[in-house]
Amino acid sequence: MRPNKCCADVQLSLIAHWKGATVLHKATPERLSAFSDGVFAILITVLVLELRPPEQPTFKALLQLWPTWLSYAVSYLFIAIVWVNHHYLMRYAMEVTPRLLWSNFAHLFSMSLLPFSTAWMAVSDLAPQPVAFYAAVFFLVNATYVLLIWELIDRTPHREVSLRVRKVMHFRSITTLCVFAAAAIVALRYPLLGLGLCIACLIVYLRPIRRARGTKNLVRLSGDCFAGQQQNI
């Protein structure tokens, strides 16, 4: 009796260890989104730490720092827009694949260059080359966002993502990618115009593309049916 009990305890411990190892080693979309949210929060914190008050206690001295405030405002808006669109895009993730992991890391790496490019552009008072580099960072962020679209949208079955959503996402991402590239080139001669093109592209992303209601209900219904089958088993 005792050996059988011992064997049963060993089997239970092995099963528990196997289940625990599965949970610990299996990446989930929720963990990936949580990690990305933390990176975005850190970037905003680093961005605000670069702000310095004027040397003189006057509004005139404060207004003379307008390149710094403009650079900070545009970058803050950019991080907010990227986070919102990243949040809605990650809702299409059913599982975390290695391609999704590295595409997301590439996206976060490009975002990590934003505080540095913002500080350089602000210190230079919107000089051509820093503004061009700033636009190039926007281009890199958008390019890695296209990689996420390819991984999450193009690999998703057509019944879950409508053809209209696919077309809008592809058209918007490719168009803004070309505009960011043009802004980086234009900024070498006309920095304010190049920065203006970057701001214009941000307006396009103010409203993220959401999942259709029918698709959301279908996924929810499928999950309920699956849960019911598990309970019956």
C-alpha positions as MATLAB code, in Angstrom:
seq = 'MRPNKCCADVQLSLIAHWKGATVLHKATPERLSAFSDGVFAILITVLVLELRPPEQPTFKALLQLWPTWLSYAVSYLFIAIVWVNHHYLMRYAMEVTPRLLWSNFAHLFSMSLLPFSTAWMAVSDLAPQPVAFYAAVFFLVNATYVLLIWELIDRTPHREVSLRVRKVMHFRSITTLCVFAAAAIVALRYPLLGLGLCIACLIVYLRPIRRARGTKNLVRLSGDCFAGQQQNI';
ca = [
       0.000    0.000    0.000;
       2.774    2.351    0.937;
       4.772    1.819   -2.330;
       1.648    2.542   -4.373;
       1.079    5.714   -2.413;
       4.676    6.708   -2.950;
       4.360    6.135   -6.681;
       1.151    8.166   -6.745;
       2.859   11.040   -4.945;
       5.733   10.938   -7.404;
       3.320   10.969  -10.355;
       1.419   13.912   -8.893;
       4.626   15.838   -8.278;
       5.798   15.152  -11.831;
       2.471   16.292  -13.253;
       2.535   19.440  -11.127;
       6.125   20.133  -12.137;
       5.266   19.612  -15.824;
       2.256   21.920  -15.620;
       4.290   24.532  -13.762;
       7.058   24.351  -16.349;
       4.485   24.800  -19.108;
       3.048   27.891  -17.490;
       6.438   29.442  -16.768;
       7.979   28.806  -20.168;
       4.980   29.614  -22.341;
       4.882   33.243  -23.459;
       1.430   34.793  -23.667;
       0.121   37.915  -25.433;
      -0.777   39.345  -22.026;
       2.822   39.105  -20.789;
       4.119   40.584  -24.025;
       1.689   43.506  -23.783;
       2.546   44.069  -20.119;
       6.266   44.166  -20.904;
       5.681   46.596  -23.773;
       3.524   48.833  -21.565;
       6.374   49.017  -19.066;
       8.826   50.064  -21.778;
       6.466   52.791  -23.002;
       6.061   54.104  -19.452;
       9.841   54.225  -18.966;
      10.289   56.087  -22.258;
       7.842   58.794  -21.173;
       9.670   59.089  -17.839;
      13.063   59.415  -19.540;
      11.582   61.957  -21.919;
      10.346   64.261  -19.171;
      13.652   63.983  -17.267;
      15.370   65.687  -20.204;
      13.386   68.895  -19.598;
      15.355   71.681  -17.954;
      13.941   74.935  -16.547;
      15.167   78.271  -17.930;
      18.061   79.970  -16.195;
      16.119   83.197  -15.656;
      12.766   83.291  -13.774;
      10.856   85.050  -16.557;
       8.239   84.058  -19.109;
      10.478   85.449  -21.836;
      13.184   82.966  -20.896;
      10.565   80.225  -20.852;
       9.319   81.165  -24.320;
      12.857   81.103  -25.639;
      12.872   77.359  -24.927;
      10.073   76.766  -27.440;
      12.150   74.264  -29.474;
      12.491   72.127  -26.337;
       8.801   72.283  -25.515;
       7.816   71.575  -29.119;
      10.163   68.595  -29.295;
       8.818   67.218  -26.023;
       5.170   67.717  -27.031;
       5.611   65.982  -30.401;
       7.526   63.086  -28.860;
       4.989   62.645  -26.057;
       2.166   62.604  -28.592;
       4.119   60.142  -30.708;
       4.637   57.730  -27.786;
       0.957   57.982  -26.860;
      -0.177   57.260  -30.427;
       2.253   54.354  -30.826;
       1.106   52.847  -27.533;
      -2.599   53.128  -28.421;
      -2.103   51.529  -31.845;
       0.177   48.854  -30.351;
      -2.503   48.125  -27.745;
      -5.222   47.576  -30.342;
      -2.921   45.651  -32.673;
      -1.921   43.206  -29.925;
      -5.579   42.234  -29.536;
      -5.174   40.176  -32.699;
      -2.466   38.053  -31.061;
      -3.781   34.580  -30.261;
      -0.332   33.212  -29.374;
       3.218   34.494  -29.079;
       5.542   33.195  -31.770;
       9.301   33.824  -32.005;
       8.678   36.110  -34.987;
       6.195   38.145  -32.953;
       8.602   38.374  -30.029;
      11.502   39.669  -32.090;
       9.313   41.966  -34.169;
       8.019   43.498  -30.948;
      11.555   43.831  -29.554;
      12.604   45.585  -32.773;
       9.636   47.929  -32.373;
      10.584   48.721  -28.788;
      14.243   49.231  -29.750;
      13.262   51.829  -32.338;
      11.093   53.537  -29.733;
      14.004   53.628  -27.276;
      15.866   55.950  -29.670;
      13.168   58.613  -29.306;
      14.391   60.317  -26.072;
      17.913   60.660  -27.486;
      16.731   62.072  -30.816;
      14.319   64.411  -29.020;
      17.062   65.796  -26.772;
      19.442   66.307  -29.699;
      16.795   68.096  -31.741;
      15.823   70.335  -28.807;
      19.401   71.291  -27.898;
      20.204   72.123  -31.516;
      17.167   74.443  -31.779;
      15.677   72.340  -34.601;
      18.843   72.195  -36.711;
      18.565   70.302  -40.039;
      20.574   67.165  -39.245;
      19.033   66.497  -35.784;
      15.536   66.954  -37.232;
      16.414   64.595  -40.088;
      17.614   62.018  -37.569;
      14.404   62.542  -35.579;
      12.329   61.837  -38.702;
      14.495   58.781  -39.413;
      13.596   57.431  -35.966;
       9.921   57.906  -36.843;
      10.580   55.966  -40.047;
      12.231   53.130  -38.120;
       9.371   52.953  -35.611;
       6.812   52.781  -38.402;
       8.849   50.168  -40.290;
       8.907   47.877  -37.253;
       5.180   48.524  -36.793;
       4.698   47.189  -40.334;
       6.511   44.027  -39.233;
       3.985   43.635  -36.412;
       1.136   44.081  -38.890;
       2.581   41.397  -41.138;
       2.893   39.017  -38.202;
      -0.461   39.697  -36.522;
      -2.747   40.634  -39.413;
      -1.411   38.893  -42.505;
      -1.029   35.581  -40.662;
      -4.510   35.817  -39.126;
      -7.340   33.929  -40.882;
      -9.519   36.072  -43.142;
     -12.639   35.256  -41.141;
     -11.166   37.066  -38.117;
      -9.864   40.171  -39.896;
     -11.984   41.740  -42.597;
     -10.550   42.653  -45.973;
     -11.341   46.326  -45.338;
      -9.296   46.361  -42.121;
      -6.368   44.721  -43.890;
      -6.444   47.252  -46.731;
      -6.707   50.250  -44.395;
      -3.835   49.037  -42.210;
      -1.553   48.344  -45.159;
      -2.378   51.587  -46.963;
      -1.947   53.732  -43.861;
       1.300   52.115  -42.743;
       2.982   52.137  -46.161;
       1.862   55.701  -46.924;
       3.112   57.115  -43.629;
       6.336   55.138  -44.025;
       6.992   56.909  -47.317;
       6.113   60.292  -45.792;
       8.513   59.748  -42.876;
      11.277   58.883  -45.340;
      10.510   62.036  -47.319;
      10.480   64.079  -44.085;
      13.976   62.858  -43.187;
      15.270   63.995  -46.589;
      13.385   67.301  -46.632;
      14.538   68.155  -43.095;
      18.151   68.333  -44.263;
      17.243   71.560  -46.065;
      13.945   72.636  -44.480;
      13.859   71.283  -40.901;
      10.537   72.856  -39.914;
       8.857   71.427  -43.002;
      10.284   67.981  -42.256;
       9.020   68.167  -38.683;
       5.644   69.318  -39.981;
       5.399   66.234  -42.187;
       6.061   64.024  -39.162;
       3.314   65.760  -37.197;
       0.907   65.377  -40.121;
       1.514   61.619  -40.130;
       0.702   61.434  -36.425;
      -2.755   62.830  -37.113;
      -3.467   59.825  -39.346;
      -2.829   57.461  -36.418;
      -4.941   59.339  -33.861;
      -7.807   56.913  -34.382;
      -6.659   53.278  -34.162;
      -8.283   50.529  -36.210;
     -10.382   48.388  -33.902;
     -11.451   44.803  -34.244;
     -14.893   44.401  -35.790;
     -17.716   43.615  -33.365;
     -18.768   40.510  -35.212;
     -15.257   39.099  -35.085;
     -14.952   39.860  -31.408;
     -18.239   38.151  -30.655;
     -17.230   35.170  -32.783;
     -13.994   34.775  -30.865;
     -15.821   35.168  -27.569;
     -18.452   32.610  -28.597;
     -15.757   30.150  -29.651;
     -14.048   30.606  -26.299;
     -17.318   30.009  -24.427;
     -17.977   26.857  -26.407;
     -14.468   25.615  -25.724;
     -14.864   26.343  -22.013;
     -18.180   24.470  -21.982;
     -16.601   21.455  -23.616;
     -13.815   21.485  -21.034;
     -16.369   21.526  -18.207;
     -18.300   18.660  -19.770;
     -15.115   16.616  -20.072;
];
